Amino acid sequence: MPSWERRPRPREAAPLRAWNGVDAVARVATARDETGENAARARRPNLNPPADGAGIVSCAHCYKRYKTVELLREHERDAGHSRHDPRCGECGKHFACVDTLRQHLGLTTGPSAARCKSAFEARGGCARCVFIPPSSPATTDEADAVAASASARRERHRCPFDVAAAPARGRRRAVAVDCEMVGDDVDGGGAMCARVCVVDERGTALLSTHVAPTRPVTDYRTELTGVTEESLRGAPSFEDVRARVLALIRGGGGGGEVTPHDHAFLVGHDLAHDLECLDIAREIPRAMLRDTATYAPFKRHTHRPYKLRTLAEAFLGLHIQTDGVAHDPREDAHAAMRLYLGARDSCEVHHPDVDAREAAAAGKGEERGADGACGAPRFRCWCGDKVGAETTDADADGDAPRRGASASTSTTPTKAGKSRAKGLAPSPVAVLKDATNVRSPSAK
């Protein structure tokens, strides 16, 4: 028989094997037969590593699977999981940011988990803070249980982004700032401060004023800033406005002696621009900055920052910075403040039985892996912002310095303030690649 007519002998089809060595067909059938908590437990991967270090093991936080315990330990050290991570209320999986958690629950485009999506819809989950209420006990009348679940739980749940009128007691005060800039370069570029607004936690404007230009204006950018030549006439000087902003941040308005505890947290979106144009980057410690653009849970799944209007719409249900309408600095500052307050109180709402604030203030992760191993948290949670909490420059903004990361800064937006803004931006750290929390190459 010619060689081209020969056919290989058929082999016996081997049964499909899952990662943990169990027949895939039998595993699926077992999972379908079980109900309730047993079914949820059957769908979760093996979280207990074998004693001899062999076999497939899984991370207890993100459920990523590894072939050896050594690889699992390396992942746990590098991923920086903690109880402050965005986490699914149904399956318990940790995510790098809220964006990936929304995809997991089917709230945005992208791959989703059918079981978790169904639980979110059936239990009346909150679309803003992505909280899933716990399941109610089984009742004999299934129709009544389903009817009462969604509406009753929505009424009982207090979304952390529904900020109350009064600030929480025992917290260090916070102020939010937003600036509008005009062009002062020959080509219309540059960023010179033309309007400033500072608000407190209630959204009350502590300062709202135009600023007299210190250099000739080449582009007023009226369609975005709302600033015109007439609005700048008779405006306070830049030095006067700068001093007033610093007084509001430092707590020097009462005329008494200023102490470190009087210093407020400074909230804003992309604070590097605002502090640079006000020339106060060196005056504000990095540990006191709360930037909603760099806070890890607020970032995209690609680890790039969202625009303020996108965050405001997703978390607050607000529509700001409408196309064709000039930006309102008070509206922008209040939106950034509400985002900060919501993120600050999220741990207390999602984990009421655990005092997560102390762990966040100390910069330690509390949750552990399969045998208790866990590295340093990859970001500092804002739930630790309270009076008496010790903070350092390493705890500034949302990203905590990781192993091998330097304390240098990232680039600044304009030429004039490159030297002044050094030390402002968060440390460049290796970020997580996707929802599986795999370390990505360092940005250059």
Backbone hydrogen bonds, N-H to C=O, Kabsch-Sander energy under -0.5 kcal/mol:
donor,donor_aa,acceptor,acceptor_aa,energy
5,E,2,P,-1.2
6,R,3,S,-1.0
18,A,22,V,-2.7
21,G,18,A,-1.7
24,A,16,L,-1.8
27,R,23,D,-2.4
28,V,24,A,-2.4
29,A,25,V,-2.3
30,T,26,A,-2.4
31,A,27,R,-2.3
32,R,28,V,-2.2
33,D,29,A,-1.8
34,E,30,T,-1.6
38,N,35,T,-1.0
39,A,35,T,-0.6
40,A,36,G,-1.7
41,R,37,E,-2.4
42,A,38,N,-2.0
43,R,39,A,-1.5
44,R,40,A,-0.7
47,L,45,P,-0.6
53,G,50,P,-1.2
57,V,66,Y,-2.8
58,S,46,N,-1.0
59,C,64,K,-2.4
63,Y,59,C,-1.3
66,Y,57,V,-3.4
69,V,53,G,-0.9
72,L,68,T,-1.5
73,R,69,V,-2.6
74,E,70,E,-2.1
75,H,71,L,-2.1
76,E,72,L,-2.5
77,R,73,R,-1.9
78,D,74,E,-2.0
79,A,75,H,-3.1
80,G,76,E,-0.9
85,D,82,S,-1.6
88,C,93,K,-2.3
92,G,88,C,-1.3
94,H,61,H,-2.3
95,F,86,P,-2.6
98,V,297,P,-2.2
99,D,299,K,-0.7
101,L,97,C,-1.3
102,R,98,V,-2.5
103,Q,99,D,-1.7
104,H,100,T,-2.1
105,L,101,L,-1.7
106,G,103,Q,-1.2
107,L,102,R,-2.6
108,T,102,R,-0.8
113,A,104,H,-2.7
114,A,112,S,-0.6
117,K,113,A,-2.7
118,S,114,A,-2.4
119,A,115,R,-2.0
120,F,116,C,-2.3
121,E,117,K,-2.0
122,A,118,S,-2.6
123,R,119,A,-2.2
124,G,121,E,-0.6
125,G,120,F,-2.8
126,C,131,F,-2.2
127,A,125,G,-0.5
130,V,126,C,-1.2
131,F,126,C,-0.5
142,E,140,T,-1.1
145,A,141,D,-1.6
146,V,142,E,-2.1
147,A,143,A,-2.2
148,A,144,D,-2.0
149,S,145,A,-1.3
150,A,146,V,-0.8
151,S,147,A,-0.6
152,A,148,A,-1.5
153,R,149,S,-1.9
154,R,150,A,-1.8
155,E,151,S,-1.6
156,R,152,A,-2.0
157,H,153,R,-2.2
159,C,157,H,-0.7
162,D,159,C,-2.0
163,V,161,F,-1.3
171,R,168,A,-1.0
175,V,265,F,-2.6
176,A,199,V,-2.5
177,V,267,V,-2.1
178,D,197,C,-1.9
180,E,195,R,-2.3
182,V,192,M,-2.5
183,G,219,D,-3.0
184,D,189,G,-1.6
185,D,189,G,-2.4
188,G,185,D,-1.5
192,M,182,V,-2.7
194,A,180,E,-2.6
195,R,180,E,-1.3
196,V,209,T,-2.7
197,C,178,D,-1.7
198,V,207,L,-2.8
199,V,176,A,-2.3
200,D,204,T,-1.7
203,G,200,D,-1.4
206,L,198,V,-2.7
206,L,204,T,-0.7
207,L,198,V,-1.7
209,T,196,V,-2.3
211,V,194,A,-2.1
212,A,236,P,-3.1
218,T,183,G,-2.3
219,D,183,G,-1.5
224,L,221,R,-1.5
225,T,221,R,-3.2
226,G,222,T,-1.5
232,L,228,T,-0.9
233,R,230,E,-1.0
235,A,232,L,-1.5
241,V,237,S,-2.2
242,R,238,F,-2.7
243,A,239,E,-2.1
244,R,240,D,-1.9
245,V,241,V,-2.3
246,L,242,R,-2.2
247,A,243,A,-1.9
248,L,244,R,-1.9
249,I,245,V,-1.9
250,R,246,L,-2.7
251,G,247,A,-1.2
252,G,247,A,-2.1
254,G,251,G,-0.6
255,G,252,G,-0.8
262,D,259,T,-1.7
263,H,259,T,-0.5
263,H,260,P,-0.9
264,A,249,I,-3.0
265,F,173,R,-2.1
266,L,288,M,-2.9
267,V,175,V,-3.1
267,V,265,F,-0.7
268,G,290,R,-1.7
270,D,268,G,-0.6
273,H,270,D,-1.2
274,D,270,D,-0.8
275,L,271,L,-2.8
276,E,272,A,-1.6
277,C,273,H,-2.3
278,L,274,D,-1.6
279,D,275,L,-0.6
279,D,276,E,-0.7
280,I,275,L,-2.2
281,A,275,L,-0.7
283,E,280,I,-0.7
284,I,280,I,-1.0
288,M,285,P,-1.6
289,L,286,R,-1.5
290,R,266,L,-2.8
292,T,268,G,-2.3
292,T,290,R,-0.6
294,T,291,D,-0.8
295,Y,291,D,-0.9
298,F,295,Y,-1.4
299,K,296,A,-1.5
300,R,304,R,-2.8
303,H,300,R,-1.8
311,L,307,K,-2.0
312,A,308,L,-2.7
313,E,309,R,-1.8
314,A,310,T,-2.1
315,F,311,L,-2.8
316,L,311,L,-0.6
316,L,312,A,-1.4
317,G,312,A,-0.9
318,L,312,A,-1.9
320,I,318,L,-0.6
325,V,322,T,-1.9
327,H,224,L,-3.3
332,D,328,D,-2.3
333,A,329,P,-2.6
334,H,330,R,-2.3
335,A,331,E,-2.0
336,A,332,D,-2.2
337,M,333,A,-2.1
338,R,334,H,-2.4
339,L,335,A,-2.1
340,Y,336,A,-2.1
341,L,337,M,-2.7
342,G,338,R,-2.3
343,A,339,L,-2.3
344,R,340,Y,-2.4
345,D,341,L,-1.6
346,S,342,G,-0.6
346,S,343,A,-0.5
349,V,345,D,-1.5
350,H,346,S,-2.8
351,H,347,C,-2.4
354,V,351,H,-1.4
356,A,354,V,-1.6
359,A,355,D,-0.6
360,A,356,A,-2.1
361,A,357,R,-2.7
362,A,358,E,-1.9
363,G,359,A,-0.7
363,G,360,A,-0.6
364,K,359,A,-2.4
369,G,373,A,-1.2
372,G,369,G,-0.9
375,G,76,E,-1.8
378,R,80,G,-1.5
380,R,398,G,-0.6
381,C,379,F,-0.6
384,G,381,C,-1.2
385,D,382,W,-1.7
386,K,384,G,-1.4
387,V,170,G,-1.5
389,A,386,K,-1.8
395,D,392,T,-1.7
396,A,393,D,-1.2
397,D,289,L,-1.4
400,A,378,R,-1.3
400,A,398,G,-0.5
405,A,402,R,-2.4
418,K,415,K,-1.4
421,A,417,G,-2.4
422,K,419,S,-0.9
424,L,421,A,-2.0
425,A,421,A,-0.6
429,V,427,S,-0.8
433,K,438,V,-4.3
437,N,434,D,-2.3
440,S,431,V,-2.0
